[in-house]
């Protein structure tokens, strides 16, 4: 199914009224806190947390709410994943079409469980955390406070996928420390502190500026391989920016809306690593009837994709929590198992074995500008 062919609400008149600095309604803030602080045992048994891979546990009413919205064919998934891999065939076949589910109370919210096959998830993680993280053109959360000692490009750059990475360094070598820009206020960070506990996000392509909540600063080339994957799966999205969020066991994303983009296109959000609890809202605190406040909680697993369009594209949402010890086995020992690693790299990666077993990575790919905006010669994806 081509999601771009799906009818959506007219959003052109509502987009201009979105305030990027608006505060979220109290009701979703309360729900965010409730799920964030809920005991894991209570979370596992909560029938209002929807796991689209376990639909047998749904009540009859819940099954009716989560209606089928079509599927993405095996051939389309395989073609997109092969293009992402550089044209090399996949080591195992994609087993089935990826079903799309949409909730009746949240028009435009589609969940595609298990969209990315395991092999693609490993490659996805490797591109992001080796190559893209080590590219100084990509903004990361620590650069405002620290001097980042980026790995230099080697003479063989371009002949190997991952010959530029932070993960070949020692975990606590003083010469690799991140030095604070204000030494009297902050202490240096070694690489274990940097990668395990302090790294929160990086941005690809159009660089999102968090303080101003805009894309006004600068742009890098959106990774061409990631662009092929996104457009192969969702032909209606031309990705220009990717916000990469890196979660540890206790991390969360506050309630927010993605309303800084200057176009009306859908957003595709991919998850790898540990499970997370995604919540989304509609309505206001003082609404009644159809406008009454409503929230929805979804358990997203490694390989799942959340596709937001229509009304849901501009909805308040959050990642309430990460669920530790839920990373699938094929990814939990990463960077061990990085595809294409040289013997020297593979040996160095063993020092970081199990990194992804503690992490959840989410990448939201979105178009930022209308076609006419590119007269400003913004760099485009391939």
C-alpha atoms as a printed R data frame, in Angstrom:
    type eleno elety resid chain resno       x       y      z
1   ATOM     1    CA   UNK     A     1   0.000   0.000  0.000
2   ATOM     2    CA   UNK     A     2   1.273   3.450 -0.907
3   ATOM     3    CA   UNK     A     3   0.497   5.574  2.140
4   ATOM     4    CA   UNK     A     4   0.783   8.691 -0.005
5   ATOM     5    CA   UNK     A     5  -2.403   7.660 -1.788
6   ATOM     6    CA   UNK     A     6  -4.304   7.640  1.457
7   ATOM     7    CA   UNK     A     7  -6.769  10.581  1.901
8   ATOM     8    CA   UNK     A     8  -5.833  12.960  4.694
9   ATOM     9    CA   UNK     A     9  -7.381  16.032  6.235
10  ATOM    10    CA   UNK     A    10  -6.668  19.464  4.826
11  ATOM    11    CA   UNK     A    11  -3.852  20.697  6.996
12  ATOM    12    CA   UNK     A    12  -2.779  23.831  5.129
13  ATOM    13    CA   UNK     A    13  -4.956  26.163  7.165
14  ATOM    14    CA   UNK     A    14  -4.061  24.717 10.594
15  ATOM    15    CA   UNK     A    15  -0.291  24.496 10.227
16  ATOM    16    CA   UNK     A    16   0.294  28.227 10.328
17  ATOM    17    CA   UNK     A    17  -1.354  28.501 13.770
18  ATOM    18    CA   UNK     A    18   1.015  26.111 15.540
19  ATOM    19    CA   UNK     A    19   3.162  27.822 18.128
20  ATOM    20    CA   UNK     A    20   6.535  26.084 18.386
21  ATOM    21    CA   UNK     A    21   6.915  27.341 21.975
22  ATOM    22    CA   UNK     A    22   3.400  26.387 23.159
23  ATOM    23    CA   UNK     A    23   3.102  24.390 26.384
24  ATOM    24    CA   UNK     A    24   1.467  20.939 26.202
25  ATOM    25    CA   UNK     A    25  -1.938  20.339 27.810
26  ATOM    26    CA   UNK     A    26  -1.923  19.169 31.405
27  ATOM    27    CA   UNK     A    27  -3.722  15.902 30.695
28  ATOM    28    CA   UNK     A    28  -0.939  14.450 28.547
29  ATOM    29    CA   UNK     A    29   1.683  15.723 30.965
30  ATOM    30    CA   UNK     A    30  -0.048  13.697 33.675
31  ATOM    31    CA   UNK     A    31  -0.203  10.614 31.469
32  ATOM    32    CA   UNK     A    32   3.456  11.018 30.589
33  ATOM    33    CA   UNK     A    33   4.384  11.082 34.262
34  ATOM    34    CA   UNK     A    34   2.110   8.137 35.048
35  ATOM    35    CA   UNK     A    35   3.728   5.848 32.491
36  ATOM    36    CA   UNK     A    36   7.184   7.137 33.317
37  ATOM    37    CA   UNK     A    37   6.817   6.177 36.986
38  ATOM    38    CA   UNK     A    38   4.739   3.017 36.569
39  ATOM    39    CA   UNK     A    39   6.265  -0.183 37.939
40  ATOM    40    CA   UNK     A    40   7.490  -2.501 35.213
41  ATOM    41    CA   UNK     A    41   5.185  -5.313 36.378
42  ATOM    42    CA   UNK     A    42   2.184  -2.983 36.174
43  ATOM    43    CA   UNK     A    43   3.317  -1.772 32.773
44  ATOM    44    CA   UNK     A    44   3.541  -5.340 31.456
45  ATOM    45    CA   UNK     A    45  -0.004  -6.125 32.575
46  ATOM    46    CA   UNK     A    46  -1.609  -2.818 31.551
47  ATOM    47    CA   UNK     A    47  -4.211  -3.550 28.859
48  ATOM    48    CA   UNK     A    48  -4.129   0.086 27.733
49  ATOM    49    CA   UNK     A    49  -0.525  -0.171 26.517
50  ATOM    50    CA   UNK     A    50  -0.898  -1.441 22.963
51  ATOM    51    CA   UNK     A    51   1.688  -3.854 21.582
52  ATOM    52    CA   UNK     A    52   0.808  -4.283 17.908
53  ATOM    53    CA   UNK     A    53   2.905  -7.444 17.769
54  ATOM    54    CA   UNK     A    54   0.690  -9.027 20.406
55  ATOM    55    CA   UNK     A    55  -2.785  -8.254 19.104
56  ATOM    56    CA   UNK     A    56  -4.179 -11.521 20.511
57  ATOM    57    CA   UNK     A    57  -4.211  -9.812 23.914
58  ATOM    58    CA   UNK     A    58  -6.511  -7.022 22.689
59  ATOM    59    CA   UNK     A    59 -10.134  -6.892 23.752
60  ATOM    60    CA   UNK     A    60 -12.757  -7.051 21.024
61  ATOM    61    CA   UNK     A    61 -13.311  -3.279 21.334
62  ATOM    62    CA   UNK     A    62  -9.563  -2.634 21.021
63  ATOM    63    CA   UNK     A    63  -9.292  -4.821 17.926
64  ATOM    64    CA   UNK     A    64 -12.082  -2.806 16.317
65  ATOM    65    CA   UNK     A    65 -10.286   0.459 17.138
66  ATOM    66    CA   UNK     A    66  -6.991  -0.752 15.622
67  ATOM    67    CA   UNK     A    67  -8.191  -1.257 12.087
68  ATOM    68    CA   UNK     A    68  -6.077  -2.534  9.235
69  ATOM    69    CA   UNK     A    69  -4.862   0.216  6.909
70  ATOM    70    CA   UNK     A    70  -3.217  -2.050  4.341
71  ATOM    71    CA   UNK     A    71   0.335  -3.326  4.141
72  ATOM    72    CA   UNK     A    72   3.761  -2.725  2.607
73  ATOM    73    CA   UNK     A    73   4.576  -5.642  0.282
74  ATOM    74    CA   UNK     A    74   7.573  -7.918  0.802
75  ATOM    75    CA   UNK     A    75   8.994  -6.888 -2.574
76  ATOM    76    CA   UNK     A    76   8.912  -3.197 -1.638
77  ATOM    77    CA   UNK     A    77  10.549  -3.812  1.754
78  ATOM    78    CA   UNK     A    78  13.279  -5.971  0.228
79  ATOM    79    CA   UNK     A    79  13.985  -3.441 -2.537
80  ATOM    80    CA   UNK     A    80  14.290  -0.600 -0.012
81  ATOM    81    CA   UNK     A    81  16.559  -2.621  2.288
82  ATOM    82    CA   UNK     A    82  18.772  -3.768 -0.606
83  ATOM    83    CA   UNK     A    83  19.119  -0.161 -1.795
84  ATOM    84    CA   UNK     A    84  20.037   0.830  1.771
85  ATOM    85    CA   UNK     A    85  22.684  -1.907  1.783
86  ATOM    86    CA   UNK     A    86  24.259  -0.497 -1.373
87  ATOM    87    CA   UNK     A    87  22.733  -3.006 -3.755
88  ATOM    88    CA   UNK     A    88  23.958  -6.145 -2.014
89  ATOM    89    CA   UNK     A    89  21.334  -8.850 -1.500
90  ATOM    90    CA   UNK     A    90  19.955  -9.503  1.963
91  ATOM    91    CA   UNK     A    91  21.341 -12.522  3.781
92  ATOM    92    CA   UNK     A    92  17.794 -13.715  4.540
93  ATOM    93    CA   UNK     A    93  14.457 -13.077  2.887
94  ATOM    94    CA   UNK     A    94  11.837 -10.770  4.350
95  ATOM    95    CA   UNK     A    95   9.216 -13.170  5.647
96  ATOM    96    CA   UNK     A    96   5.945 -11.333  5.048
97  ATOM    97    CA   UNK     A    97   4.241  -8.102  4.099
98  ATOM    98    CA   UNK     A    98   4.355  -5.449  6.834
99  ATOM    99    CA   UNK     A    99   0.838  -4.739  8.038
100 ATOM   100    CA   UNK     A   100  -0.205  -1.152  8.743
101 ATOM   101    CA   UNK     A   101  -2.521  -0.436 11.658
102 ATOM   102    CA   UNK     A   102  -4.370   2.809 12.320
103 ATOM   103    CA   UNK     A   103  -6.308   3.766 15.450
104 ATOM   104    CA   UNK     A   104  -9.841   4.958 14.807
105 ATOM   105    CA   UNK     A   105  -9.657   7.769 17.388
106 ATOM   106    CA   UNK     A   106  -6.336   9.137 16.069
107 ATOM   107    CA   UNK     A   107  -6.636   9.752 12.319
108 ATOM   108    CA   UNK     A   108  -3.245   9.652 10.635
109 ATOM   109    CA   UNK     A   109  -1.514   7.577 13.325
110 ATOM   110    CA   UNK     A   110  -0.202   4.426 11.645
111 ATOM   111    CA   UNK     A   111   1.975   1.783 13.289
112 ATOM   112    CA   UNK     A   112   3.922  -0.715 11.172
113 ATOM   113    CA   UNK     A   113   5.270  -3.381 13.552
114 ATOM   114    CA   UNK     A   114   8.433  -5.213 12.505
115 ATOM   115    CA   UNK     A   115   8.930  -3.150  9.358
116 ATOM   116    CA   UNK     A   116  12.757  -3.283  9.377
117 ATOM   117    CA   UNK     A   117  14.178  -6.836  9.234
118 ATOM   118    CA   UNK     A   118  16.947  -7.739 11.714
119 ATOM   119    CA   UNK     A   119  19.776  -7.400  9.193
120 ATOM   120    CA   UNK     A   120  18.636  -3.892  8.286
121 ATOM   121    CA   UNK     A   121  18.335  -2.942 11.962
122 ATOM   122    CA   UNK     A   122  21.986  -3.888 12.549
123 ATOM   123    CA   UNK     A   123  23.091  -1.917  9.498
124 ATOM   124    CA   UNK     A   124  20.847   1.003 10.521
125 ATOM   125    CA   UNK     A   125  22.501   1.120 13.954
126 ATOM   126    CA   UNK     A   126  25.984   0.834 12.443
127 ATOM   127    CA   UNK     A   127  25.535   3.680  9.974
128 ATOM   128    CA   UNK     A   128  24.145   5.972 12.654
129 ATOM   129    CA   UNK     A   129  26.458   5.204 15.548
130 ATOM   130    CA   UNK     A   130  29.693   4.715 13.608
131 ATOM   131    CA   UNK     A   131  29.628   6.926 10.530
132 ATOM   132    CA   UNK     A   132  27.022   9.590 11.255
133 ATOM   133    CA   UNK     A   133  27.923  10.192 14.890
134 ATOM   134    CA   UNK     A   134  31.586  10.624 13.890
135 ATOM   135    CA   UNK     A   135  30.750  13.251 11.247
136 ATOM   136    CA   UNK     A   136  31.473  16.709 12.725
137 ATOM   137    CA   UNK     A   137  28.928  18.253 10.373
138 ATOM   138    CA   UNK     A   138  26.120  16.682 12.387
139 ATOM   139    CA   UNK     A   139  25.050  18.589 15.469
140 ATOM   140    CA   UNK     A   140  25.069  16.639 18.764
141 ATOM   141    CA   UNK     A   141  23.798  17.659 22.185
142 ATOM   142    CA   UNK     A   142  27.272  17.977 23.785
143 ATOM   143    CA   UNK     A   143  28.918  20.346 21.336
144 ATOM   144    CA   UNK     A   144  27.694  23.501 23.083
145 ATOM   145    CA   UNK     A   145  29.586  22.583 26.252
146 ATOM   146    CA   UNK     A   146  32.494  20.397 25.095
147 ATOM   147    CA   UNK     A   147  35.206  20.222 22.477
148 ATOM   148    CA   UNK     A   148  34.478  16.991 20.628
149 ATOM   149    CA   UNK     A   149  37.621  15.061 19.525
150 ATOM   150    CA   UNK     A   150  36.175  13.686 16.289
151 ATOM   151    CA   UNK     A   151  38.004  10.746 14.702
152 ATOM   152    CA   UNK     A   152  39.972  11.881 11.627
153 ATOM   153    CA   UNK     A   153  39.124  10.553  8.208
154 ATOM   154    CA   UNK     A   154  41.596   7.880  7.216
155 ATOM   155    CA   UNK     A   155  43.292   7.383  3.875
156 ATOM   156    CA   UNK     A   156  40.938   4.501  3.162
157 ATOM   157    CA   UNK     A   157  37.834   6.595  3.798
158 ATOM   158    CA   UNK     A   158  35.175   5.660  1.265
159 ATOM   159    CA   UNK     A   159  36.449   2.098  0.801
160 ATOM   160    CA   UNK     A   160  35.063   0.879  4.134
161 ATOM   161    CA   UNK     A   161  31.755   1.779  5.669
162 ATOM   162    CA   UNK     A   162  32.849   2.272  9.244
163 ATOM   163    CA   UNK     A   163  36.506   3.299  9.245
164 ATOM   164    CA   UNK     A   164  35.612   6.482 11.134
165 ATOM   165    CA   UNK     A   165  34.048   5.765 14.511
166 ATOM   166    CA   UNK     A   166  34.296   6.592 18.205
167 ATOM   167    CA   UNK     A   167  33.981   2.892 19.051
168 ATOM   168    CA   UNK     A   168  37.559   1.971 18.141
169 ATOM   169    CA   UNK     A   169  38.823   4.143 20.993
170 ATOM   170    CA   UNK     A   170  39.495   3.087 24.569
171 ATOM   171    CA   UNK     A   171  36.679   3.609 27.031
172 ATOM   172    CA   UNK     A   172  38.677   5.864 29.381
173 ATOM   173    CA   UNK     A   173  41.899   7.005 27.669
174 ATOM   174    CA   UNK     A   174  42.727  10.558 28.918
175 ATOM   175    CA   UNK     A   175  43.965  11.672 25.498
176 ATOM   176    CA   UNK     A   176  40.480  11.058 24.049
177 ATOM   177    CA   UNK     A   177  38.581  13.003 26.716
178 ATOM   178    CA   UNK     A   178  35.979  15.581 25.774
179 ATOM   179    CA   UNK     A   179  37.300  18.825 27.250
180 ATOM   180    CA   UNK     A   180  34.769  21.330 28.626
181 ATOM   181    CA   UNK     A   181  34.583  24.798 27.097
182 ATOM   182    CA   UNK     A   182  34.178  26.201 30.627
183 ATOM   183    CA   UNK     A   183  36.671  24.155 32.710
184 ATOM   184    CA   UNK     A   184  35.765  25.927 35.933
185 ATOM   185    CA   UNK     A   185  32.153  24.736 35.645
186 ATOM   186    CA   UNK     A   186  32.423  21.255 34.108
187 ATOM   187    CA   UNK     A   187  34.774  18.302 34.200
188 ATOM   188    CA   UNK     A   188  36.185  16.414 31.199
189 ATOM   189    CA   UNK     A   189  34.268  13.390 29.949
190 ATOM   190    CA   UNK     A   190  35.930  10.153 28.970
191 ATOM   191    CA   UNK     A   191  34.502   8.137 26.089
192 ATOM   192    CA   UNK     A   192  32.540   5.763 28.290
193 ATOM   193    CA   UNK     A   193  30.760   8.696 29.931
194 ATOM   194    CA   UNK     A   194  30.240  10.352 26.546
195 ATOM   195    CA   UNK     A   195  28.734   7.364 24.726
196 ATOM   196    CA   UNK     A   196  26.941   5.595 27.567
197 ATOM   197    CA   UNK     A   197  25.424   8.363 29.639
198 ATOM   198    CA   UNK     A   198  25.814  11.830 28.089
199 ATOM   199    CA   UNK     A   199  25.028  11.365 24.393
200 ATOM   200    CA   UNK     A   200  21.364  12.250 23.850
201 ATOM   201    CA   UNK     A   201  20.856  13.205 20.205
202 ATOM   202    CA   UNK     A   202  22.330  14.081 16.851
203 ATOM   203    CA   UNK     A   203  20.705  15.528 13.752
204 ATOM   204    CA   UNK     A   204  21.141  14.549 10.103
205 ATOM   205    CA   UNK     A   205  20.629  16.743  7.054
206 ATOM   206    CA   UNK     A   206  18.798  19.943  7.933
207 ATOM   207    CA   UNK     A   207  20.151  20.681 11.408
208 ATOM   208    CA   UNK     A   208  17.363  21.263 13.917
209 ATOM   209    CA   UNK     A   209  18.227  24.011 16.405
210 ATOM   210    CA   UNK     A   210  16.702  23.045 19.753
211 ATOM   211    CA   UNK     A   211  16.857  26.476 21.494
212 ATOM   212    CA   UNK     A   212  15.046  28.279 18.664
213 ATOM   213    CA   UNK     A   213  13.030  25.228 17.553
214 ATOM   214    CA   UNK     A   214  13.810  25.957 13.939
215 ATOM   215    CA   UNK     A   215  15.912  24.802 10.984
216 ATOM   216    CA   UNK     A   216  17.442  28.229 10.400
217 ATOM   217    CA   UNK     A   217  21.115  27.478 11.123
218 ATOM   218    CA   UNK     A   218  22.793  25.150  8.631
219 ATOM   219    CA   UNK     A   219  22.392  21.869  6.795
220 ATOM   220    CA   UNK     A   220  24.466  18.851  5.839
221 ATOM   221    CA   UNK     A   221  23.742  16.319  3.127
222 ATOM   222    CA   UNK     A   222  21.075  13.916  4.347
223 ATOM   223    CA   UNK     A   223  22.599  10.391  4.151
224 ATOM   224    CA   UNK     A   224  21.793   9.092  0.701
225 ATOM   225    CA   UNK     A   225  21.467   5.480  1.831
226 ATOM   226    CA   UNK     A   226  18.967   6.419  4.544
227 ATOM   227    CA   UNK     A   227  17.055   8.512  2.016
228 ATOM   228    CA   UNK     A   228  16.772   5.438 -0.253
229 ATOM   229    CA   UNK     A   229  15.442   3.375  2.642
230 ATOM   230    CA   UNK     A   230  12.844   5.966  3.678
231 ATOM   231    CA   UNK     A   231  11.596   6.784  0.185
232 ATOM   232    CA   UNK     A   232  11.636   3.112 -0.758
233 ATOM   233    CA   UNK     A   233   9.224   2.383  2.078
234 ATOM   234    CA   UNK     A   234   7.320   5.699  1.973
235 ATOM   235    CA   UNK     A   235   7.554   7.224 -1.538
236 ATOM   236    CA   UNK     A   236   5.602  10.314 -0.442
237 ATOM   237    CA   UNK     A   237   8.323  11.405  2.030
238 ATOM   238    CA   UNK     A   238  11.452  13.147  0.788
239 ATOM   239    CA   UNK     A   239  13.610  13.091  3.945
240 ATOM   240    CA   UNK     A   240  15.638  16.237  4.558
241 ATOM   241    CA   UNK     A   241  16.167  15.991  8.314
242 ATOM   242    CA   UNK     A   242  16.611  13.118 10.727
243 ATOM   243    CA   UNK     A   243  16.456  13.661 14.483
244 ATOM   244    CA   UNK     A   244  18.334  10.770 16.120
245 ATOM   245    CA   UNK     A   245  17.454  10.256 19.790
246 ATOM   246    CA   UNK     A   246  19.661   7.979 21.914
247 ATOM   247    CA   UNK     A   247  17.981   6.647 25.063
248 ATOM   248    CA   UNK     A   248  19.480   4.891 28.075
249 ATOM   249    CA   UNK     A   249  17.465   2.911 30.631
250 ATOM   250    CA   UNK     A   250  16.052   5.926 32.501
251 ATOM   251    CA   UNK     A   251  15.802   8.388 29.616
252 ATOM   252    CA   UNK     A   252  12.614   9.817 28.131
253 ATOM   253    CA   UNK     A   253  11.493  12.453 25.634
254 ATOM   254    CA   UNK     A   254   9.217  15.184 27.086
255 ATOM   255    CA   UNK     A   255   5.816  15.971 25.616
256 ATOM   256    CA   UNK     A   256   6.211  18.011 22.423
257 ATOM   257    CA   UNK     A   257   4.905  18.556 18.896
258 ATOM   258    CA   UNK     A   258   6.876  18.422 15.640
259 ATOM   259    CA   UNK     A   259   5.613  21.663 14.111
260 ATOM   260    CA   UNK     A   260   8.788  23.432 12.945
261 ATOM   261    CA   UNK     A   261   8.754  21.961  9.444
262 ATOM   262    CA   UNK     A   262   7.654  24.269  6.632
263 ATOM   263    CA   UNK     A   263   5.642  21.711  4.689
264 ATOM   264    CA   UNK     A   264   2.683  19.400  5.181
265 ATOM   265    CA   UNK     A   265   4.385  16.036  4.681
266 ATOM   266    CA   UNK     A   266   4.131  12.915  6.829
267 ATOM   267    CA   UNK     A   267   6.827  11.824  9.279
268 ATOM   268    CA   UNK     A   268   8.317   8.311  9.636
269 ATOM   269    CA   UNK     A   269   9.838   7.369 12.991
270 ATOM   270    CA   UNK     A   270  11.997   4.218 13.210
271 ATOM   271    CA   UNK     A   271  13.046   2.438 16.423
272 ATOM   272    CA   UNK     A   272  15.918   0.025 17.116
273 ATOM   273    CA   UNK     A   273  17.200  -1.468 20.372
274 ATOM   274    CA   UNK     A   274  15.189  -1.675 23.597
275 ATOM   275    CA   UNK     A   275  11.406  -1.235 23.702
276 ATOM   276    CA   UNK     A   276   9.838   2.120 24.505
277 ATOM   277    CA   UNK     A   277   6.439   3.494 25.529
278 ATOM   278    CA   UNK     A   278   5.174   6.071 23.030
279 ATOM   279    CA   UNK     A   279   2.189   8.212 23.975
280 ATOM   280    CA   UNK     A   280   0.144  10.546 21.782
281 ATOM   281    CA   UNK     A   281  -2.749  12.900 22.569
282 ATOM   282    CA   UNK     A   282  -5.693  14.664 20.979
283 ATOM   283    CA   UNK     A   283  -8.099  17.233 22.360
284 ATOM   284    CA   UNK     A   284  -7.617  19.897 25.019
285 ATOM   285    CA   UNK     A   285  -7.999  19.995 28.795
286 ATOM   286    CA   UNK     A   286 -11.417  21.638 28.606
287 ATOM   287    CA   UNK     A   287 -12.737  19.722 25.601
288 ATOM   288    CA   UNK     A   288 -15.995  17.808 25.435
289 ATOM   289    CA   UNK     A   289 -17.407  15.182 23.101
290 ATOM   290    CA   UNK     A   290 -15.117  14.615 20.125
291 ATOM   291    CA   UNK     A   291 -12.749  17.294 21.477
292 ATOM   292    CA   UNK     A   292 -12.436  15.588 24.886
293 ATOM   293    CA   UNK     A   293  -8.867  14.832 25.951
294 ATOM   294    CA   UNK     A   294  -7.657  11.403 24.843
295 ATOM   295    CA   UNK     A   295  -4.300   9.679 25.050
296 ATOM   296    CA   UNK     A   296  -2.951   6.506 23.558
297 ATOM   297    CA   UNK     A   297   0.044   4.464 24.756
298 ATOM   298    CA   UNK     A   298   1.916   2.181 22.343
299 ATOM   299    CA   UNK     A   299   4.776  -0.195 23.036
300 ATOM   300    CA   UNK     A   300   7.264   0.199 20.187
301 ATOM   301    CA   UNK     A   301   9.840  -2.521 19.587
302 ATOM   302    CA   UNK     A   302  13.040  -2.779 17.583
303 ATOM   303    CA   UNK     A   303  12.231  -2.586 13.871
304 ATOM   304    CA   UNK     A   304   8.844  -0.891 14.343
305 ATOM   305    CA   UNK     A   305   7.891   2.309 12.537
306 ATOM   306    CA   UNK     A   306   5.377   4.976 13.576
307 ATOM   307    CA   UNK     A   307   4.055   6.958 10.598
308 ATOM   308    CA   UNK     A   308   2.336  10.250 11.434
309 ATOM   309    CA   UNK     A   309   0.116  12.010  8.920
310 ATOM   310    CA   UNK     A   310  -3.094  14.046  8.894
311 ATOM   311    CA   UNK     A   311  -4.242  15.199 12.330
312 ATOM   312    CA   UNK     A   312  -1.680  12.990 14.074
313 ATOM   313    CA   UNK     A   313   1.222  14.736 12.318
314 ATOM   314    CA   UNK     A   314   0.830  17.787 14.559
315 ATOM   315    CA   UNK     A   315  -0.286  15.990 17.736
316 ATOM   316    CA   UNK     A   316   1.315  16.226 21.167
317 ATOM   317    CA   UNK     A   317   3.374  13.123 21.826
318 ATOM   318    CA   UNK     A   318   6.243  11.807 23.933
319 ATOM   319    CA   UNK     A   319   8.450   8.809 24.633
320 ATOM   320    CA   UNK     A   320   7.537   8.174 28.261
321 ATOM   321    CA   UNK     A   321  10.210   5.610 28.988
322 ATOM   322    CA   UNK     A   322  12.605   2.962 27.757
323 ATOM   323    CA   UNK     A   323  12.199  -0.627 28.964
324 ATOM   324    CA   UNK     A   324  15.611  -2.121 29.868
325 ATOM   325    CA   UNK     A   325  16.686  -5.642 28.895
326 ATOM   326    CA   UNK     A   326  14.360  -5.803 25.875
327 ATOM   327    CA   UNK     A   327  16.878  -5.365 23.051
328 ATOM   328    CA   UNK     A   328  16.648  -8.325 20.616
329 ATOM   329    CA   UNK     A   329  19.555 -10.806 20.686
330 ATOM   330    CA   UNK     A   330  20.734 -10.015 17.138
331 ATOM   331    CA   UNK     A   331  21.431  -6.410 18.189
332 ATOM   332    CA   UNK     A   332  22.171  -6.608 21.911
333 ATOM   333    CA   UNK     A   333  25.946  -7.196 21.590
334 ATOM   334    CA   UNK     A   334  26.514  -4.378 19.064
335 ATOM   335    CA   UNK     A   335  29.075  -2.975 18.095
336 ATOM   336    CA   UNK     A   336  30.199  -6.611 18.037
337 ATOM   337    CA   UNK     A   337  28.675  -7.862 14.816
338 ATOM   338    CA   UNK     A   338  29.107  -4.608 12.912
339 ATOM   339    CA   UNK     A   339  28.899  -5.606  9.205
340 ATOM   340    CA   UNK     A   340  32.037  -5.086  7.136
341 ATOM   341    CA   UNK     A   341  34.309  -4.542 10.151
342 ATOM   342    CA   UNK     A   342  38.013  -5.200  9.597
343 ATOM   343    CA   UNK     A   343  39.786  -7.590 11.996
344 ATOM   344    CA   UNK     A   344  41.315  -4.589 13.792
345 ATOM   345    CA   UNK     A   345  37.921  -2.903 14.139
346 ATOM   346    CA   UNK     A   346  36.248  -6.117 15.298
347 ATOM   347    CA   UNK     A   347  38.888  -6.460 18.016
348 ATOM   348    CA   UNK     A   348  38.354  -2.858 19.147
349 ATOM   349    CA   UNK     A   349  34.564  -3.262 19.137
350 ATOM   350    CA   UNK     A   350  34.803  -6.085 21.699
351 ATOM   351    CA   UNK     A   351  35.710  -3.450 24.307
352 ATOM   352    CA   UNK     A   352  32.246  -1.965 23.788
353 ATOM   353    CA   UNK     A   353  30.374  -5.279 23.548
354 ATOM   354    CA   UNK     A   354  26.774  -4.977 24.676
355 ATOM   355    CA   UNK     A   355  26.391  -1.229 24.075
356 ATOM   356    CA   UNK     A   356  23.057  -1.577 22.277
357 ATOM   357    CA   UNK     A   357  21.800  -3.972 24.922
358 ATOM   358    CA   UNK     A   358  21.375  -0.892 27.123
359 ATOM   359    CA   UNK     A   359  20.105   1.528 24.469
360 ATOM   360    CA   UNK     A   360  17.131   2.541 22.410
361 ATOM   361    CA   UNK     A   361  17.604   4.610 19.244
362 ATOM   362    CA   UNK     A   362  14.786   6.448 17.507
363 ATOM   363    CA   UNK     A   363  15.153   8.259 14.178
364 ATOM   364    CA   UNK     A   364  12.379  10.571 12.971
365 ATOM   365    CA   UNK     A   365  12.778  11.292  9.256
366 ATOM   366    CA   UNK     A   366  10.896  14.245  7.880
367 ATOM   367    CA   UNK     A   367  10.720  16.659  4.984
368 ATOM   368    CA   UNK     A   368  11.363  20.239  6.093
369 ATOM   369    CA   UNK     A   369  10.768  22.483  3.101
370 ATOM   370    CA   UNK     A   370   8.249  22.747  0.290
371 ATOM   371    CA   UNK     A   371   9.727  22.194 -3.145
372 ATOM   372    CA   UNK     A   372   9.842  25.950 -3.786
373 ATOM   373    CA   UNK     A   373  12.076  26.473 -0.755
374 ATOM   374    CA   UNK     A   374  14.966  24.750 -2.498
375 ATOM   375    CA   UNK     A   375  15.669  27.770 -4.662
376 ATOM   376    CA   UNK     A   376  17.919  28.684 -1.724
377 ATOM   377    CA   UNK     A   377  20.242  25.845 -2.854
378 ATOM   378    CA   UNK     A   378  19.753  23.729  0.240
379 ATOM   379    CA   UNK     A   379  21.611  20.401 -0.070
380 ATOM   380    CA   UNK     A   380  19.272  17.607 -1.120
381 ATOM   381    CA   UNK     A   381  19.308  13.904 -0.391
382 ATOM   382    CA   UNK     A   382  20.341  11.630 -3.211
